[in-house]
Amino acid sequence: MLTALRAGDEHAFRLLVERHYPMMRRMARGYVQTDAVAEEVVQDTWLAVVTGIERFEGRSSLTTWLCSILTNKAKTRGTRERRTLPFSCLGDGNTNEPAVDGDRFQGDEDTWPGHWATPPRPWQKPEHRLLSLEARGRLREALEELPARQRLVVTLRDVEGLRSEEVCDLLDISAENQRVLLHRGRSRLRGTLEDYVEQA
């Protein structure tokens, strides 16, 4: 694909946009306050890709390169507009609260201390398949409701499949911070799905 992009192949570029546009828009939205500004950041990123593809050295994946350009542009835009996300928005302010209730794990006296007290159960009936499709929609909504940095990390790791190191590089965060944001985001999503399943 890289050869085609460098040769100016419009079809290859269209495929690249179709594949990466949704992720790039979600990433940009994590740095800026409106969808319109996020769209502008993504458009600026594509222009930079078109004009800079010859300078891409291939030391990272094409996806990582795209995301790094986007991240730099989004950070610059967010700073320029003085709409940076306060650190307090990364969590609910209660850092001592566990992400998962300790009662959900077995105690020291059990055979498997620290493991789930009730393991996940498979859905076996056809009507449960329908519920799983509805649950996916609820999961997408819950992902949008996460604090911006948690949403970015969960999206990059679990939706886009980037490795931990790539996410740390793209977002310029430590490995520990990435783990905390990922854990908190996943915990909130798990809680949302559990509430949904109990109501269903």
C-alpha positions as YAML, in Angstrom:
chain: A
units: angstrom
residues:
- id: 1
  name: MET
  ca: [0.00, 0.00, 0.00]
- id: 2
  name: LEU
  ca: [2.84, 2.40, 0.82]
- id: 3
  name: THR
  ca: [4.19, 2.14, -2.73]
- id: 4
  name: ALA
  ca: [0.75, 2.89, -4.12]
- id: 5
  name: LEU
  ca: [0.33, 5.87, -1.81]
- id: 6
  name: ARG
  ca: [3.69, 7.28, -2.84]
- id: 7
  name: ALA
  ca: [2.71, 6.83, -6.48]
- id: 8
  name: GLY
  ca: [-0.42, 8.93, -5.87]
- id: 9
  name: ASP
  ca: [-2.88, 6.04, -6.22]
- id: 10
  name: GLU
  ca: [-6.29, 7.51, -5.33]
- id: 11
  name: HIS
  ca: [-7.81, 4.07, -4.69]
- id: 12
  name: ALA
  ca: [-5.11, 3.26, -2.10]
- id: 13
  name: PHE
  ca: [-5.63, 6.61, -0.42]
- id: 14
  name: ARG
  ca: [-9.42, 6.07, -0.34]
- id: 15
  name: LEU
  ca: [-8.89, 2.66, 1.30]
- id: 16
  name: LEU
  ca: [-6.59, 4.24, 3.87]
- id: 17
  name: VAL
  ca: [-9.16, 6.91, 4.70]
- id: 18
  name: GLU
  ca: [-12.00, 4.37, 4.97]
- id: 19
  name: ARG
  ca: [-9.95, 2.17, 7.27]
- id: 20
  name: HIS
  ca: [-8.63, 4.85, 9.61]
- id: 21
  name: TYR
  ca: [-11.07, 7.77, 9.52]
- id: 22
  name: PRO
  ca: [-13.39, 6.64, 12.36]
- id: 23
  name: MET
  ca: [-10.48, 5.95, 14.72]
- id: 24
  name: MET
  ca: [-8.80, 9.23, 13.84]
- id: 25
  name: ARG
  ca: [-11.98, 11.20, 14.48]
- id: 26
  name: ARG
  ca: [-12.43, 9.54, 17.88]
- id: 27
  name: MET
  ca: [-8.82, 10.29, 18.76]
- id: 28
  name: ALA
  ca: [-9.07, 13.92, 17.71]
- id: 29
  name: ARG
  ca: [-12.29, 14.32, 19.71]
- id: 30
  name: GLY
  ca: [-10.33, 13.35, 22.81]
- id: 31
  name: TYR
  ca: [-8.22, 16.51, 22.48]
- id: 32
  name: VAL
  ca: [-10.76, 19.06, 21.29]
- id: 33
  name: GLN
  ca: [-14.19, 20.04, 22.55]
- id: 34
  name: THR
  ca: [-16.38, 19.82, 19.45]
- id: 35
  name: ASP
  ca: [-17.00, 17.37, 16.63]
- id: 36
  name: ALA
  ca: [-16.46, 20.16, 14.10]
- id: 37
  name: VAL
  ca: [-12.96, 20.91, 15.37]
- id: 38
  name: ALA
  ca: [-12.18, 17.18, 15.47]
- id: 39
  name: GLU
  ca: [-13.19, 16.98, 11.77]
- id: 40
  name: GLU
  ca: [-10.84, 19.87, 10.97]
- id: 41
  name: VAL
  ca: [-7.97, 18.15, 12.80]
- id: 42
  name: VAL
  ca: [-8.56, 14.95, 10.83]
- id: 43
  name: GLN
  ca: [-8.65, 16.87, 7.54]
- id: 44
  name: ASP
  ca: [-5.40, 18.67, 8.44]
- id: 45
  name: THR
  ca: [-3.89, 15.28, 9.22]
- id: 46
  name: TRP
  ca: [-4.84, 13.86, 5.83]
- id: 47
  name: LEU
  ca: [-3.29, 16.87, 4.11]
- id: 48
  name: ALA
  ca: [-0.09, 16.30, 6.08]
- id: 49
  name: VAL
  ca: [-0.11, 12.63, 5.07]
- id: 50
  name: VAL
  ca: [-0.54, 13.45, 1.39]
- id: 51
  name: THR
  ca: [2.25, 16.03, 1.41]
- id: 52
  name: GLY
  ca: [4.55, 14.03, 3.68]
- id: 53
  name: ILE
  ca: [4.21, 10.43, 2.50]
- id: 54
  name: GLU
  ca: [7.57, 10.63, 0.74]
- id: 55
  name: ARG
  ca: [9.26, 11.40, 4.08]
- id: 56
  name: PHE
  ca: [7.72, 8.40, 5.86]
- id: 57
  name: GLU
  ca: [10.71, 6.19, 6.67]
- id: 58
  name: GLY
  ca: [8.82, 3.07, 7.77]
- id: 59
  name: ARG
  ca: [10.40, 2.91, 11.23]
- id: 60
  name: SER
  ca: [6.88, 2.46, 12.61]
- id: 61
  name: SER
  ca: [3.67, 1.13, 11.13]
- id: 62
  name: LEU
  ca: [1.68, 3.36, 8.81]
- id: 63
  name: THR
  ca: [-1.12, 3.45, 11.41]
- id: 64
  name: THR
  ca: [1.26, 4.61, 14.13]
- id: 65
  name: TRP
  ca: [2.63, 7.30, 11.81]
- id: 66
  name: LEU
  ca: [-0.90, 8.52, 10.99]
- id: 67
  name: CYS
  ca: [-1.84, 8.60, 14.66]
- id: 68
  name: SER
  ca: [1.29, 10.47, 15.65]
- id: 69
  name: ILE
  ca: [0.58, 13.18, 13.07]
- id: 70
  name: LEU
  ca: [-3.02, 13.38, 14.26]
- id: 71
  name: THR
  ca: [-2.02, 13.53, 17.91]
- id: 72
  name: ASN
  ca: [0.44, 16.36, 17.29]
- id: 73
  name: LYS
  ca: [-2.11, 18.36, 15.32]
- id: 74
  name: ALA
  ca: [-4.88, 17.73, 17.88]
- id: 75
  name: LYS
  ca: [-2.65, 18.74, 20.80]
- id: 76
  name: THR
  ca: [-1.59, 21.92, 19.01]
- id: 77
  name: ARG
  ca: [-5.18, 22.80, 18.14]
- id: 78
  name: GLY
  ca: [-6.41, 22.09, 21.66]
- id: 79
  name: THR
  ca: [-3.66, 24.22, 23.20]
- id: 80
  name: ARG
  ca: [-4.23, 27.04, 20.76]
- id: 81
  name: GLU
  ca: [-7.92, 27.13, 21.61]
- id: 82
  name: ARG
  ca: [-7.13, 26.88, 25.33]
- id: 83
  name: ARG
  ca: [-9.49, 23.98, 25.67]
- id: 84
  name: THR
  ca: [-7.18, 21.40, 27.09]
- id: 85
  name: LEU
  ca: [-8.67, 18.66, 29.24]
- id: 86
  name: PRO
  ca: [-8.03, 19.21, 32.95]
- id: 87
  name: PHE
  ca: [-6.27, 16.36, 34.71]
- id: 88
  name: SER
  ca: [-9.20, 16.16, 37.14]
- id: 89
  name: CYS
  ca: [-11.41, 14.92, 34.29]
- id: 90
  name: LEU
  ca: [-9.42, 11.70, 33.99]
- id: 91
  name: GLY
  ca: [-11.26, 10.16, 36.90]
- id: 92
  name: ASP
  ca: [-14.03, 10.90, 39.33]
- id: 93
  name: GLY
  ca: [-11.65, 12.29, 41.93]
- id: 94
  name: ASN
  ca: [-11.86, 9.30, 44.25]
- id: 95
  name: THR
  ca: [-8.53, 7.56, 43.69]
- id: 96
  name: ASN
  ca: [-8.98, 5.25, 46.69]
- id: 97
  name: GLU
  ca: [-12.09, 3.63, 45.27]
- id: 98
  name: PRO
  ca: [-11.34, 0.23, 43.67]
- id: 99
  name: ALA
  ca: [-12.27, -0.14, 40.01]
- id: 100
  name: VAL
  ca: [-14.00, -3.46, 40.74]
- id: 101
  name: ASP
  ca: [-15.83, -4.26, 43.99]
- id: 102
  name: GLY
  ca: [-13.67, -6.61, 46.11]
- id: 103
  name: ASP
  ca: [-16.72, -8.75, 46.97]
- id: 104
  name: ARG
  ca: [-16.67, -10.03, 43.42]
- id: 105
  name: PHE
  ca: [-13.48, -11.97, 44.08]
- id: 106
  name: GLN
  ca: [-12.93, -15.04, 46.18]
- id: 107
  name: GLY
  ca: [-11.23, -14.57, 49.54]
- id: 108
  name: ASP
  ca: [-8.00, -16.12, 50.81]
- id: 109
  name: GLU
  ca: [-9.78, -19.11, 52.31]
- id: 110
  name: ASP
  ca: [-11.15, -20.29, 48.95]
- id: 111
  name: THR
  ca: [-9.46, -22.67, 46.57]
- id: 112
  name: TRP
  ca: [-8.63, -19.94, 44.06]
- id: 113
  name: PRO
  ca: [-8.07, -16.73, 46.02]
- id: 114
  name: GLY
  ca: [-8.26, -13.56, 43.97]
- id: 115
  name: HIS
  ca: [-10.22, -15.17, 41.12]
- id: 116
  name: TRP
  ca: [-13.76, -14.25, 40.11]
- id: 117
  name: ALA
  ca: [-16.34, -15.55, 42.57]
- id: 118
  name: THR
  ca: [-18.82, -16.02, 39.72]
- id: 119
  name: PRO
  ca: [-17.21, -16.67, 36.34]
- id: 120
  name: PRO
  ca: [-18.83, -15.28, 33.18]
- id: 121
  name: ARG
  ca: [-21.58, -17.49, 31.79]
- id: 122
  name: PRO
  ca: [-22.05, -18.10, 28.05]
- id: 123
  name: TRP
  ca: [-25.33, -16.99, 26.44]
- id: 124
  name: GLN
  ca: [-26.87, -20.10, 24.94]
- id: 125
  name: LYS
  ca: [-30.46, -19.22, 23.96]
- id: 126
  name: PRO
  ca: [-31.31, -17.49, 20.63]
- id: 127
  name: GLU
  ca: [-32.96, -14.55, 22.39]
- id: 128
  name: HIS
  ca: [-29.66, -13.94, 24.15]
- id: 129
  name: ARG
  ca: [-28.03, -13.39, 20.75]
- id: 130
  name: LEU
  ca: [-30.43, -10.50, 20.15]
- id: 131
  name: LEU
  ca: [-29.58, -9.13, 23.58]
- id: 132
  name: SER
  ca: [-25.89, -9.31, 22.70]
- id: 133
  name: LEU
  ca: [-26.49, -7.09, 19.65]
- id: 134
  name: GLU
  ca: [-28.35, -4.60, 21.82]
- id: 135
  name: ALA
  ca: [-25.54, -4.84, 24.36]
- id: 136
  name: ARG
  ca: [-23.02, -3.85, 21.67]
- id: 137
  name: GLY
  ca: [-25.02, -0.69, 21.00]
- id: 138
  name: ARG
  ca: [-25.09, 0.10, 24.71]
- id: 139
  name: LEU
  ca: [-21.35, -0.57, 24.87]
- id: 140
  name: ARG
  ca: [-20.72, 1.94, 22.06]
- id: 141
  name: GLU
  ca: [-22.78, 4.54, 23.94]
- id: 142
  name: ALA
  ca: [-20.90, 3.81, 27.17]
- id: 143
  name: LEU
  ca: [-17.57, 4.21, 25.38]
- id: 144
  name: GLU
  ca: [-18.61, 7.71, 24.27]
- id: 145
  name: GLU
  ca: [-19.50, 8.58, 27.88]
- id: 146
  name: LEU
  ca: [-16.03, 7.73, 29.25]
- id: 147
  name: PRO
  ca: [-13.69, 10.59, 30.19]
- id: 148
  name: ALA
  ca: [-11.72, 11.62, 27.11]
- id: 149
  name: ARG
  ca: [-8.35, 10.06, 28.00]
- id: 150
  name: GLN
  ca: [-9.92, 6.77, 29.11]
- id: 151
  name: ARG
  ca: [-11.96, 6.70, 25.89]
- id: 152
  name: LEU
  ca: [-8.82, 7.32, 23.83]
- id: 153
  name: VAL
  ca: [-6.83, 4.55, 25.51]
- id: 154
  name: VAL
  ca: [-9.67, 2.00, 25.40]
- id: 155
  name: THR
  ca: [-10.39, 2.85, 21.75]
- id: 156
  name: LEU
  ca: [-6.77, 2.55, 20.70]
- id: 157
  name: ARG
  ca: [-6.16, -0.67, 22.62]
- id: 158
  name: ASP
  ca: [-9.46, -2.57, 22.38]
- id: 159
  name: VAL
  ca: [-11.13, -1.18, 19.26]
- id: 160
  name: GLU
  ca: [-8.12, -0.42, 17.05]
- id: 161
  name: GLY
  ca: [-5.85, -3.12, 18.46]
- id: 162
  name: LEU
  ca: [-2.74, -1.01, 19.03]
- id: 163
  name: ARG
  ca: [-0.07, -2.31, 21.38]
- id: 164
  name: SER
  ca: [0.54, -0.73, 24.76]
- id: 165
  name: GLU
  ca: [3.86, 0.78, 23.64]
- id: 166
  name: GLU
  ca: [2.24, 2.39, 20.59]
- id: 167
  name: VAL
  ca: [-0.49, 3.96, 22.72]
- id: 168
  name: CYS
  ca: [2.09, 5.33, 25.18]
- id: 169
  name: ASP
  ca: [4.08, 6.85, 22.32]
- id: 170
  name: LEU
  ca: [1.03, 8.33, 20.60]
- id: 171
  name: LEU
  ca: [-0.46, 9.87, 23.72]
- id: 172
  name: ASP
  ca: [2.89, 10.69, 25.35]
- id: 173
  name: ILE
  ca: [1.96, 8.94, 28.59]
- id: 174
  name: SER
  ca: [3.81, 6.49, 30.81]
- id: 175
  name: ALA
  ca: [3.13, 2.76, 30.69]
- id: 176
  name: GLU
  ca: [1.68, 2.95, 34.20]
- id: 177
  name: ASN
  ca: [-0.67, 5.80, 33.27]
- id: 178
  name: GLN
  ca: [-1.78, 3.88, 30.19]
- id: 179
  name: ARG
  ca: [-2.54, 0.79, 32.33]
- id: 180
  name: VAL
  ca: [-4.53, 2.85, 34.84]
- id: 181
  name: LEU
  ca: [-6.58, 4.60, 32.15]
- id: 182
  name: LEU
  ca: [-7.22, 1.31, 30.35]
- id: 183
  name: HIS
  ca: [-8.21, -0.48, 33.56]
- id: 184
  name: ARG
  ca: [-10.56, 2.29, 34.68]
- id: 185
  name: GLY
  ca: [-12.14, 2.57, 31.24]
- id: 186
  name: ARG
  ca: [-12.65, -1.18, 30.93]
- id: 187
  name: SER
  ca: [-14.07, -1.32, 34.47]
- id: 188
  name: ARG
  ca: [-16.64, 1.36, 33.68]
- id: 189
  name: LEU
  ca: [-17.63, -0.41, 30.48]
- id: 190
  name: ARG
  ca: [-17.93, -3.71, 32.33]
- id: 191
  name: GLY
  ca: [-20.16, -2.07, 34.94]
- id: 192
  name: THR
  ca: [-22.39, -0.61, 32.23]
- id: 193
  name: LEU
  ca: [-22.77, -3.98, 30.53]
- id: 194
  name: GLU
  ca: [-23.48, -5.75, 33.80]
- id: 195
  name: ASP
  ca: [-26.22, -3.23, 34.62]
- id: 196
  name: TYR
  ca: [-27.67, -3.73, 31.14]
- id: 197
  name: VAL
  ca: [-27.66, -7.54, 31.40]
- id: 198
  name: GLU
  ca: [-29.29, -7.44, 34.84]
- id: 199
  name: GLN
  ca: [-32.09, -5.25, 33.48]
- id: 200
  name: ALA
  ca: [-32.58, -7.40, 30.38]
...
